[in-house]
């Protein structure tokens, strides 16, 4: 479920992907598309920002602990936590 927390943050609860569910990359694309009110196909390619395989391995690489990462994508700071949440924070115009 994706929801707007306030005028500058968007949060989504996510679950680790299974074969029939969307990958972490797809979840991020969906969240950003919702935040920007645009189809995911109109967003810039994520592979320019991060290796999709490395991103999708976040949950499996952190089975015994909590891992997180932040990437800058499509005007947002995208904060991802293993097995948990995705936060989108709009970046300042000068960045």
N, C-alpha and C positions, 0 to 999 in steps of 0.2 A: 504494500500500500504506500503510495506516495502522497505526502501532504506538505503544505506550506506552513512553516513554523511562524514566520513573521515576514516582514517586507524584504528580508535579505537571505533567508535560509530555507532550504527545502530538504526534507528528510524522507528517506524511504527505508522501510524494514525489508531485509532481504534474507533469503535462505541460500545455503550453498547449492549450486546447480547440480541437477541430476541429468541423465541423458535426455529426458523429455522436457526439461525446463530450460529457461534462458540462461546463458552464461553470464558471468559477472560483467563482461564487456557489453553484452546486450542489455543488461539491467542498467548500466550507466548510461548507455545511449538512450534508453527509454526515459530515464529520469530527466536527462538534459533536454530531450525533445518535449517532454511535458512542461518543464520550466520555461522553455523558449517558445512554447506553443507552435511547434513546427514538426513536420514529419522527421523521423530519424534519418531517412534517406537524404535529407537536405543538410545534415550536420557534416562538419569536416571529418575526414577519416581519422579514427583513433590511432591507427598504426603510425601516424606522424608524431604521436605523443608518447606512446608506450607499446611495447611488444605485447600483442594480445595473449600469447601463450603464457608469458610471465604474469600477466594480470590474472588470468584464469587459474593460475596455480597458487594464488594467495591463500585460499582456504586449506588446500592440501599441505602446503608448506608450513602452516601454522597450527597444526592439529593439537599441539600440546601447550599452546600459549596464544596470546593476543598479538596480532600483527596489524599494522595499519600503514597506509600510504596516502600520499596526496599527489595529485597530478593537476596540471593546469590545462583545461580543455574547454573550448567553445565559450570563453568568457567567464568560466567558473573555476574556482578552486574545488576540486572534487576530492573529498575525504572518504576513504573506504576503510572499513574495519573488518577483519576476518570474521566470518560467520555472523556478522551483525548488521551494520547500517552503512548507508551511503548518505553523506551530507553534501549539498551543493551550496556554495557561498559565491555570489557574484563578485567578480574581481573589479577593482577600481578601473576607471576608464583609462588611466595612464599606464596600465600594466599590460 
